[in-house]
Amino acid sequence: MIILRGGWHLLKDLIYRQLHDRIVESILASILGGMVVKEGARKRLTELERNRFLDEAWPQINEKITRLGLPSEELLNSRSHG
């Protein structure tokens, strides 16, 4: 049981640290004299980035697309305007 005396930000920090530690453990290995990147680390990091995009960024992007009434054909055929 977690008692939230210090506020929600403390719980978020704890969760972030635990997730960060798990991610680091999944991509790095400790060897004598240092650390090495584990096989499959690039795939794991890409998977994490993809999931984060779909969970955090995409809902906001999709909401804006809907709000602006942009048809999918226009989005798929659009060019960068930079």
BAVOKOL-816968 format. One record per atom (N, C-alpha, C): atom name; y, x, z. Coordinates in Angstrom, 1 decimal, padded with zeros to 4 digits. Last residue first. Layout:
N
+------+--------+--------+--------+
| name |     py |     px |     pz |
+------+--------+--------+--------+
|   CA |      Y |      X |      Z |
...
+------+--------+--------+--------+
This chain:
82
+------+--------+--------+--------+
| name |     py |     px |     pz |
+------+--------+--------+--------+
|    N |  022.9 |  008.2 | -045.6 |
|   CA |  023.5 |  009.2 | -044.8 |
|    C |  024.4 |  010.1 | -045.5 |
|    N |  021.2 |  005.9 | -045.9 |
|   CA |  022.6 |  005.9 | -046.3 |
|    C |  023.3 |  006.9 | -045.4 |
|    N |  018.0 |  005.8 | -047.3 |
|   CA |  018.8 |  006.3 | -046.3 |
|    C |  020.2 |  006.3 | -046.7 |
|    N |  017.1 |  002.7 | -048.9 |
|   CA |  017.2 |  004.2 | -048.9 |
|    C |  018.1 |  004.5 | -047.8 |
|    N |  014.7 |  000.0 | -048.9 |
|   CA |  016.0 |  000.6 | -048.6 |
|    C |  016.0 |  002.1 | -048.7 |
|    N |  012.3 | -001.2 | -049.2 |
|   CA |  012.9 | -000.7 | -050.4 |
|    C |  014.2 |  000.0 | -050.1 |
|    N |  011.8 | -002.2 | -046.6 |
|   CA |  010.8 | -001.3 | -047.3 |
|    C |  011.4 | -000.6 | -048.5 |
|    N |  013.9 | -003.9 | -046.2 |
|   CA |  013.7 | -002.8 | -045.3 |
|    C |  012.8 | -001.7 | -046.0 |
|    N |  013.5 | -005.8 | -048.2 |
|   CA |  014.8 | -005.0 | -048.2 |
|    C |  014.6 | -003.8 | -047.3 |
|    N |  011.1 | -006.9 | -047.3 |
|   CA |  011.2 | -006.2 | -048.6 |
|    C |  012.4 | -005.3 | -048.7 |
|    N |  011.7 | -008.1 | -044.9 |
|   CA |  010.9 | -006.9 | -044.9 |
|    C |  011.0 | -006.2 | -046.2 |
|    N |  015.2 | -009.1 | -044.5 |
|   CA |  013.8 | -009.3 | -045.0 |
|    C |  013.0 | -008.0 | -045.1 |
|    N |  017.2 | -009.4 | -041.7 |
|   CA |  016.8 | -008.5 | -042.8 |
|    C |  015.4 | -008.8 | -043.2 |
|    N |  018.6 | -010.8 | -039.7 |
|   CA |  018.0 | -011.5 | -040.8 |
|    C |  017.6 | -010.6 | -042.0 |
|    N |  019.6 | -009.7 | -037.5 |
|   CA |  020.4 | -009.4 | -038.7 |
|    C |  019.8 | -010.2 | -039.9 |
|    N |  017.6 | -010.4 | -035.7 |
|   CA |  018.9 | -010.9 | -035.5 |
|    C |  019.8 | -010.8 | -036.7 |
|    N |  015.4 | -008.9 | -036.7 |
|   CA |  015.4 | -010.4 | -036.7 |
|    C |  016.8 | -011.0 | -036.6 |
|    N |  016.4 | -006.4 | -036.2 |
|   CA |  016.0 | -006.8 | -037.6 |
|    C |  016.0 | -008.3 | -037.7 |
|    N |  016.6 | -006.5 | -033.4 |
|   CA |  017.8 | -006.3 | -034.2 |
|    C |  017.5 | -006.7 | -035.7 |
|    N |  013.9 | -006.7 | -032.7 |
|   CA |  014.8 | -007.8 | -032.3 |
|    C |  016.1 | -007.7 | -033.2 |
|    N |  012.9 | -004.3 | -033.7 |
|   CA |  012.4 | -005.6 | -034.3 |
|    C |  013.4 | -006.7 | -034.0 |
|    N |  014.1 | -002.5 | -032.0 |
|   CA |  014.4 | -002.5 | -033.4 |
|    C |  014.0 | -003.8 | -034.1 |
|    N |  013.0 | -003.3 | -029.6 |
|   CA |  014.5 | -003.4 | -029.7 |
|    C |  014.8 | -003.4 | -031.2 |
|    N |  010.3 | -002.9 | -030.0 |
|   CA |  010.7 | -004.2 | -029.7 |
|    C |  012.3 | -004.4 | -029.9 |
|    N |  010.3 |  000.0 | -030.6 |
|   CA |  010.0 | -001.0 | -031.6 |
|    C |  010.5 | -002.4 | -031.2 |
|    N |  010.7 |  001.5 | -028.2 |
|   CA |  011.7 |  001.4 | -029.2 |
|    C |  011.5 |  000.3 | -030.2 |
|    N |  008.5 |  000.9 | -026.4 |
|   CA |  009.9 |  000.9 | -026.0 |
|    C |  010.9 |  000.7 | -027.1 |
|    N |  005.9 |  000.7 | -027.6 |
|   CA |  006.2 |  000.0 | -026.4 |
|    C |  007.7 | -000.1 | -026.1 |
|    N |  006.1 |  002.3 | -029.9 |
|   CA |  005.7 |  000.9 | -030.0 |
|    C |  006.0 |  000.1 | -028.8 |
|    N |  006.8 |  004.8 | -028.7 |
|   CA |  007.7 |  004.1 | -029.7 |
|    C |  007.4 |  002.6 | -029.8 |
|    N |  004.6 |  005.2 | -027.1 |
|   CA |  005.9 |  005.0 | -026.4 |
|    C |  006.9 |  004.4 | -027.4 |
|    N |  002.6 |  005.5 | -029.0 |
|   CA |  002.5 |  004.4 | -028.0 |
|    C |  003.9 |  004.2 | -027.4 |
|    N |  003.6 |  007.9 | -030.3 |
|   CA |  003.4 |  006.6 | -031.0 |
|    C |  003.4 |  005.4 | -030.1 |
|    N |  003.4 |  009.7 | -028.2 |
|   CA |  004.7 |  009.4 | -028.8 |
|    C |  004.7 |  008.1 | -029.5 |
|    N |  000.7 |  009.7 | -027.7 |
|   CA |  001.6 |  009.3 | -026.7 |
|    C |  002.9 |  008.9 | -027.2 |
|    N | -000.2 |  010.7 | -030.2 |
|   CA | -000.6 |  009.4 | -029.8 |
|    C |  000.3 |  008.9 | -028.7 |
|    N |  001.0 |  013.2 | -030.2 |
|   CA |  001.4 |  012.2 | -031.2 |
|    C |  001.0 |  010.8 | -030.8 |
|    N | -000.4 |  014.3 | -028.1 |
|   CA |  001.0 |  014.2 | -028.0 |
|    C |  001.5 |  013.2 | -029.0 |
|    N | -003.1 |  014.3 | -029.2 |
|   CA | -002.8 |  013.6 | -027.9 |
|    C | -001.3 |  013.3 | -027.8 |
|    N | -002.7 |  016.0 | -031.4 |
|   CA | -003.2 |  014.6 | -031.6 |
|    C | -002.8 |  013.8 | -030.3 |
|    N | -002.1 |  018.4 | -030.0 |
|   CA | -001.1 |  017.8 | -031.0 |
|    C | -001.5 |  016.3 | -031.2 |
|    N | -004.4 |  018.9 | -028.5 |
|   CA | -003.2 |  018.6 | -027.8 |
|    C | -002.2 |  017.9 | -028.8 |
|    N | -006.8 |  019.7 | -029.6 |
|   CA | -006.5 |  018.2 | -029.7 |
|    C | -005.2 |  017.9 | -029.0 |
|    N | -007.4 |  022.2 | -027.3 |
|   CA | -007.7 |  021.7 | -028.6 |
|    C | -007.4 |  020.2 | -028.6 |
|    N | -004.7 |  023.1 | -025.1 |
|   CA | -006.0 |  022.6 | -025.3 |
|    C | -006.2 |  022.1 | -026.8 |
|    N | -002.8 |  025.9 | -024.7 |
|   CA | -002.8 |  024.6 | -025.2 |
|    C | -004.2 |  024.2 | -025.5 |
|    N | -003.0 |  027.8 | -021.6 |
|   CA | -003.2 |  027.7 | -023.1 |
|    C | -003.2 |  026.2 | -023.4 |
|    N | -001.4 |  029.9 | -019.2 |
|   CA | -001.8 |  028.6 | -019.6 |
|    C | -002.1 |  028.6 | -021.1 |
|    N | -002.4 |  032.8 | -017.2 |
|   CA | -001.5 |  031.8 | -017.8 |
|    C | -002.1 |  030.5 | -018.2 |
|    N | -004.2 |  034.5 | -016.0 |
|   CA | -003.0 |  035.0 | -016.6 |
|    C | -002.1 |  034.0 | -017.2 |
|    N | -007.0 |  032.7 | -016.7 |
|   CA | -006.6 |  033.8 | -016.0 |
|    C | -005.4 |  034.4 | -016.7 |
|    N | -005.8 |  029.4 | -017.5 |
|   CA | -006.8 |  030.5 | -017.7 |
|    C | -006.2 |  031.7 | -016.9 |
|    N | -005.6 |  025.9 | -017.7 |
|   CA | -005.2 |  027.1 | -017.0 |
|    C | -006.3 |  028.2 | -017.2 |
|    N | -004.5 |  024.0 | -020.4 |
|   CA | -005.6 |  024.5 | -019.6 |
|    C | -005.2 |  025.8 | -019.0 |
|    N | -002.9 |  021.0 | -021.5 |
|   CA | -002.9 |  022.4 | -021.1 |
|    C | -004.1 |  022.8 | -020.3 |
|    N | -003.3 |  018.3 | -022.0 |
|   CA | -002.9 |  019.2 | -023.1 |
|    C | -002.9 |  020.6 | -022.8 |
|    N | -003.9 |  016.9 | -019.7 |
|   CA | -004.7 |  016.6 | -020.9 |
|    C | -004.4 |  017.5 | -022.1 |
|    N | -002.1 |  017.9 | -017.8 |
|   CA | -003.5 |  018.2 | -017.7 |
|    C | -004.3 |  017.9 | -018.9 |
|    N |  000.2 |  016.6 | -018.8 |
|   CA |  000.1 |  018.1 | -018.8 |
|    C | -001.4 |  018.5 | -018.7 |
|    N | -000.5 |  013.9 | -018.3 |
|   CA | -000.3 |  014.4 | -019.6 |
|    C | -000.4 |  015.9 | -019.8 |
|    N | -000.7 |  014.0 | -015.5 |
|   CA | -001.9 |  013.7 | -016.3 |
|    C | -001.7 |  014.1 | -017.7 |
|    N |  001.9 |  014.6 | -014.8 |
|   CA |  000.9 |  015.5 | -014.4 |
|    C | -000.4 |  015.3 | -015.3 |
|    N |  003.2 |  012.3 | -015.8 |
|   CA |  003.6 |  013.7 | -016.3 |
|    C |  002.4 |  014.6 | -016.0 |
|    N |  002.2 |  010.4 | -014.1 |
|   CA |  001.9 |  010.3 | -015.5 |
|    C |  002.2 |  011.7 | -016.2 |
|    N |  003.2 |  011.3 | -011.6 |
|   CA |  001.8 |  011.2 | -011.8 |
|    C |  001.4 |  011.2 | -013.3 |
|    N |  006.0 |  011.2 | -012.2 |
|   CA |  005.4 |  012.5 | -011.9 |
|    C |  003.9 |  012.4 | -012.1 |
|    N |  006.3 |  008.4 | -012.6 |
|   CA |  006.6 |  009.3 | -013.6 |
|    C |  005.9 |  010.7 | -013.4 |
|    N |  005.6 |  007.5 | -010.0 |
|   CA |  004.8 |  007.1 | -011.2 |
|    C |  005.0 |  008.1 | -012.3 |
|    N |  007.8 |  008.6 | -008.6 |
|   CA |  006.4 |  008.9 | -008.2 |
|    C |  005.5 |  008.6 | -009.4 |
|    N |  010.0 |  007.4 | -009.8 |
|   CA |  009.8 |  008.8 | -009.8 |
|    C |  008.4 |  009.2 | -009.5 |
|    N |  009.5 |  004.7 | -009.2 |
|   CA |  009.5 |  005.1 | -010.6 |
|    C |  009.3 |  006.6 | -010.7 |
|    N |  009.8 |  004.9 | -006.4 |
|   CA |  008.5 |  004.5 | -006.9 |
|    C |  008.4 |  004.9 | -008.4 |
|    N |  012.5 |  005.5 | -006.3 |
|   CA |  011.5 |  006.4 | -005.7 |
|    C |  010.1 |  006.1 | -006.3 |
|    N |  013.7 |  003.3 | -007.4 |
|   CA |  013.8 |  004.6 | -008.2 |
|    C |  012.8 |  005.6 | -007.6 |
|    N |  013.5 |  001.2 | -005.6 |
|   CA |  012.6 |  001.2 | -006.7 |
|    C |  012.6 |  002.6 | -007.4 |
|    N |  013.8 |  002.5 | -002.2 |
|   CA |  014.3 |  001.8 | -003.4 |
|    C |  013.3 |  002.0 | -004.5 |
|    N |  012.9 |  003.4 |  000.2 |
|   CA |  013.9 |  004.2 | -000.5 |
|    C |  014.4 |  003.6 | -001.8 |
|    N |  010.9 |  001.6 |  000.9 |
|   CA |  012.1 |  001.8 |  001.8 |
|    C |  013.2 |  002.5 |  001.1 |
|    N |  008.5 |  000.1 | -000.1 |
|   CA |  009.7 |  000.6 | -000.9 |
|    C |  010.9 |  000.6 |  000.0 |
|    N |  005.3 |  001.1 |  000.5 |
|   CA |  006.4 |  000.5 |  001.1 |
|    C |  007.7 |  001.0 |  000.5 |
|    N |  002.2 |  000.6 | -000.9 |
|   CA |  003.4 |  001.3 | -001.0 |
|    C |  004.5 |  000.5 | -000.4 |
|    N | -001.2 |  000.8 |  000.0 |
|   CA |  000.0 |  000.0 |  000.0 |
|    C |  001.2 |  000.9 |  000.0 |
+------+--------+--------+--------+
